[in-house]
Amino acid sequence: MAKNKLEKFRECKTFTNLIQVGYFDLLKDYPLKGHWAKKYFRNQNPIVLELGCGKGEYTVSLAERTKDKNFIGIDNKGARLWRGCKTALEKNLANVCFIRTRIELIERLFASNEISEIWLTFPDPQPRNSKENKRLTSPRYLTHYKNIMVPEGIIHLKTDNTALFEYTLETIEKHKHSLLFHSFDLYGLNLNDEASSIQTFYEKMFLEQSVNIKYLRFKLG
Ligand SMILES: C[S@@+](CC[C@H](N)C(=O)[O-])C[C@H]1O[C@@H](n2cnc3c(N)ncnc32)[C@H](O)[C@@H]1O
């Protein structure tokens, strides 16, 4: 039987792979900042983030395929994270954890050079100009990412939203970041890479509506 939100929240508290940190917990740096690989995952492997991960499809699927990397999914919605945590536990994935917090606090969680790659999977498009700062590919967020990523780190964006995609392409060009690949129709290309072989909850909804999925990856300049 499907669980309701309260049951999920209760179960979330028992999950060993979920860390829940509120705004006040992050008024100072989180104790694992700079030490996630060594002290949490007990290895020295690179760390990949999925931001706004929802049910964590990328975090879980990439972790299954790539055992020599660590994966952390971040979202502020506990009922969605419940799904990713549960699946990762059922699959015994030791290279996965989830953090329930707000993405804008990531510099309190991670030190410079601690993150090797970031996936942005179907972020809220925030279409109003007055909300530009809330777009996960705005200069404000790119600065947060730059401060925690290795110099050659890669950022991936998948979206259904043409305006957000074009905005991101313009931002990459304007701020002299390096665009590595982009397509307005990912599934028109018949690729079999990480971008096209994993589908998120929102992505499946958009595909059912025959919306073209856009994908790009870039490095911060
Ligand atoms: C449109 S959903 C996409 C979820 C998932 N990536 C997918 O493709 O199915 C956007 C997600 O981003 C999360 N989110 C948006 N802004 C956030 C923020 N500032 N901090 C943490 N999570 C955020 C929402 O809770 C939501 O789960």
Ligand as a Chemical Component Dictionary entry (heavy atoms), coordinates in Angstrom:
data_LIG
# 
_chem_comp.id                   LIG 
_chem_comp.type                 NON-POLYMER 
_chem_comp.pdbx_formal_charge   0 
_chem_comp.three_letter_code    LIG 
# 
loop_
_chem_comp_atom.comp_id 
_chem_comp_atom.atom_id 
_chem_comp_atom.alt_atom_id 
_chem_comp_atom.type_symbol 
_chem_comp_atom.charge 
_chem_comp_atom.model_Cartn_x 
_chem_comp_atom.model_Cartn_y 
_chem_comp_atom.model_Cartn_z 
_chem_comp_atom.pdbx_ordinal 
LIG C1  C1  C 0  10.829 19.819 -11.141 1  
LIG S1  S1  S 1  11.445 18.919 -9.785  2  
LIG C2  C2  C 0  12.569 17.759 -10.558 3  
LIG C3  C3  C 0  12.852 16.574 -9.670  4  
LIG C4  C4  C 0  13.741 15.493 -10.283 5  
LIG N1  N1  N 0  15.066 15.983 -10.571 6  
LIG C5  C5  C 0  13.120 14.921 -11.532 7  
LIG O1  O1  O 0  13.602 15.227 -12.640 8  
LIG O2  O2  O -1 12.149 14.164 -11.419 9  
LIG C6  C6  C 0  12.546 20.089 -9.046  10 
LIG C7  C7  C 0  13.082 19.611 -7.700  11 
LIG O3  O3  O 0  13.993 20.574 -7.200  12 
LIG C8  C8  C 0  13.782 20.730 -5.806  13 
LIG N2  N2  N 0  14.240 22.088 -5.444  14 
LIG C9  C9  C 0  13.907 23.245 -6.048  15 
LIG N3  N3  N 0  14.542 24.280 -5.480  16 
LIG C10 C10 C 0  15.308 23.751 -4.484  17 
LIG C11 C11 C 0  16.211 24.312 -3.533  18 
LIG N4  N4  N 0  16.462 25.623 -3.493  19 
LIG N5  N5  N 0  16.824 23.479 -2.657  20 
LIG C12 C12 C 0  16.572 22.149 -2.682  21 
LIG N6  N6  N 0  15.734 21.555 -3.571  22 
LIG C13 C13 C 0  15.114 22.356 -4.457  23 
LIG C14 C14 C 0  12.286 20.517 -5.605  24 
LIG O4  O4  O 0  11.988 20.111 -4.284  25 
LIG C15 C15 C 0  11.996 19.426 -6.637  26 
LIG O5  O5  O 0  12.090 18.126 -6.095  27 
# 
loop_
_chem_comp_bond.comp_id 
_chem_comp_bond.atom_id_1 
_chem_comp_bond.atom_id_2 
_chem_comp_bond.value_order 
_chem_comp_bond.pdbx_ordinal 
LIG C1  S1  SING 1  
LIG S1  C2  SING 2  
LIG S1  C6  SING 3  
LIG C2  C3  SING 4  
LIG C3  C4  SING 5  
LIG C4  N1  SING 6  
LIG C4  C5  SING 7  
LIG C5  O1  DOUB 8  
LIG C5  O2  SING 9  
LIG C6  C7  SING 10 
LIG C7  O3  SING 11 
LIG C7  C15 SING 12 
LIG O3  C8  SING 13 
LIG C8  N2  SING 14 
LIG C8  C14 SING 15 
LIG N2  C9  SING 16 
LIG N2  C13 SING 17 
LIG C9  N3  DOUB 18 
LIG N3  C10 SING 19 
LIG C10 C11 SING 20 
LIG C10 C13 DOUB 21 
LIG C11 N4  SING 22 
LIG C11 N5  DOUB 23 
LIG N5  C12 SING 24 
LIG C12 N6  DOUB 25 
LIG N6  C13 SING 26 
LIG C14 O4  SING 27 
LIG C14 C15 SING 28 
LIG C15 O5  SING 29 
# 
